[in-house]
Amino acid sequence: MATQVVKIDKSGRIKLPKNMREAFGFLPETDVVIELRENGIFIKPKLEMTPITKRIAGMELPVSDWSQMEEEIEKGYLK
């Protein structure tokens, strides 16, 4: 993995080098997750989560009542 030294500006911002932004798909306005770790910080892209109902619907399961299933999932239980 590549290593580069960058400066923190007066506002506390760090400019990620272009090659690193491109390698991880950091586009302008991308949300990132910053984790504080024992040996430093870790920055990673925030992954968008597909709602569980859409993931289940994509499985093409033989369900007779999708609205009932969605309601039960949102309530946190299944029959």
Rosetta constraint file for C-alpha pairs under 8 A:
AtomPair CA 6 CA 14 HARMONIC 7.07 0.50
AtomPair CA 6 CA 15 HARMONIC 7.09 0.50
AtomPair CA 6 CA 16 HARMONIC 7.68 0.50
AtomPair CA 7 CA 14 HARMONIC 6.42 0.50
AtomPair CA 7 CA 15 HARMONIC 7.66 0.50
AtomPair CA 8 CA 12 HARMONIC 5.51 0.50
AtomPair CA 8 CA 13 HARMONIC 5.40 0.50
AtomPair CA 8 CA 14 HARMONIC 4.88 0.50
AtomPair CA 8 CA 15 HARMONIC 7.65 0.50
AtomPair CA 9 CA 13 HARMONIC 5.38 0.50
AtomPair CA 9 CA 14 HARMONIC 6.63 0.50
AtomPair CA 16 CA 20 HARMONIC 6.63 0.50
AtomPair CA 16 CA 21 HARMONIC 6.36 0.50
AtomPair CA 17 CA 21 HARMONIC 6.35 0.50
AtomPair CA 18 CA 22 HARMONIC 6.06 0.50
AtomPair CA 19 CA 23 HARMONIC 6.08 0.50
AtomPair CA 20 CA 24 HARMONIC 6.45 0.50
AtomPair CA 21 CA 25 HARMONIC 5.89 0.50
AtomPair CA 21 CA 26 HARMONIC 4.74 0.50
AtomPair CA 21 CA 27 HARMONIC 7.16 0.50
AtomPair CA 22 CA 26 HARMONIC 6.14 0.50
AtomPair CA 22 CA 27 HARMONIC 7.66 0.50
AtomPair CA 24 CA 45 HARMONIC 7.39 0.50
AtomPair CA 25 CA 45 HARMONIC 7.84 0.50
AtomPair CA 26 CA 30 HARMONIC 5.78 0.50
AtomPair CA 26 CA 45 HARMONIC 6.94 0.50
AtomPair CA 30 CA 45 HARMONIC 7.34 0.50
AtomPair CA 30 CA 46 HARMONIC 7.89 0.50
AtomPair CA 31 CA 45 HARMONIC 6.36 0.50
AtomPair CA 31 CA 46 HARMONIC 5.58 0.50
AtomPair CA 32 CA 43 HARMONIC 6.60 0.50
AtomPair CA 32 CA 44 HARMONIC 5.58 0.50
AtomPair CA 32 CA 45 HARMONIC 4.37 0.50
AtomPair CA 32 CA 46 HARMONIC 4.78 0.50
AtomPair CA 33 CA 43 HARMONIC 5.71 0.50
AtomPair CA 33 CA 44 HARMONIC 5.36 0.50
AtomPair CA 33 CA 45 HARMONIC 6.04 0.50
AtomPair CA 33 CA 46 HARMONIC 5.56 0.50
AtomPair CA 34 CA 41 HARMONIC 6.68 0.50
AtomPair CA 34 CA 42 HARMONIC 5.62 0.50
AtomPair CA 34 CA 43 HARMONIC 4.59 0.50
AtomPair CA 34 CA 44 HARMONIC 6.67 0.50
AtomPair CA 35 CA 41 HARMONIC 5.53 0.50
AtomPair CA 35 CA 42 HARMONIC 5.06 0.50
AtomPair CA 35 CA 43 HARMONIC 6.49 0.50
AtomPair CA 36 CA 40 HARMONIC 6.28 0.50
AtomPair CA 36 CA 41 HARMONIC 4.66 0.50
AtomPair CA 36 CA 42 HARMONIC 6.60 0.50
AtomPair CA 37 CA 41 HARMONIC 5.42 0.50
AtomPair CA 37 CA 42 HARMONIC 7.08 0.50
AtomPair CA 50 CA 54 HARMONIC 6.61 0.50
AtomPair CA 50 CA 55 HARMONIC 6.57 0.50
AtomPair CA 51 CA 55 HARMONIC 6.51 0.50
AtomPair CA 52 CA 56 HARMONIC 6.07 0.50
AtomPair CA 53 CA 57 HARMONIC 5.99 0.50
AtomPair CA 53 CA 70 HARMONIC 6.03 0.50
AtomPair CA 53 CA 73 HARMONIC 7.77 0.50
AtomPair CA 54 CA 58 HARMONIC 6.12 0.50
AtomPair CA 55 CA 59 HARMONIC 6.76 0.50
AtomPair CA 56 CA 60 HARMONIC 7.43 0.50
AtomPair CA 56 CA 61 HARMONIC 7.58 0.50
AtomPair CA 57 CA 61 HARMONIC 7.12 0.50
AtomPair CA 65 CA 69 HARMONIC 6.42 0.50
AtomPair CA 66 CA 70 HARMONIC 6.07 0.50
AtomPair CA 67 CA 71 HARMONIC 6.17 0.50
AtomPair CA 68 CA 72 HARMONIC 6.20 0.50
AtomPair CA 69 CA 73 HARMONIC 6.15 0.50
AtomPair CA 69 CA 78 HARMONIC 7.41 0.50
AtomPair CA 70 CA 74 HARMONIC 6.18 0.50
AtomPair CA 71 CA 75 HARMONIC 6.25 0.50
AtomPair CA 72 CA 76 HARMONIC 6.19 0.50
AtomPair CA 72 CA 77 HARMONIC 5.39 0.50
AtomPair CA 72 CA 78 HARMONIC 5.52 0.50
AtomPair CA 72 CA 79 HARMONIC 7.74 0.50
AtomPair CA 73 CA 77 HARMONIC 5.64 0.50
AtomPair CA 73 CA 78 HARMONIC 6.41 0.50
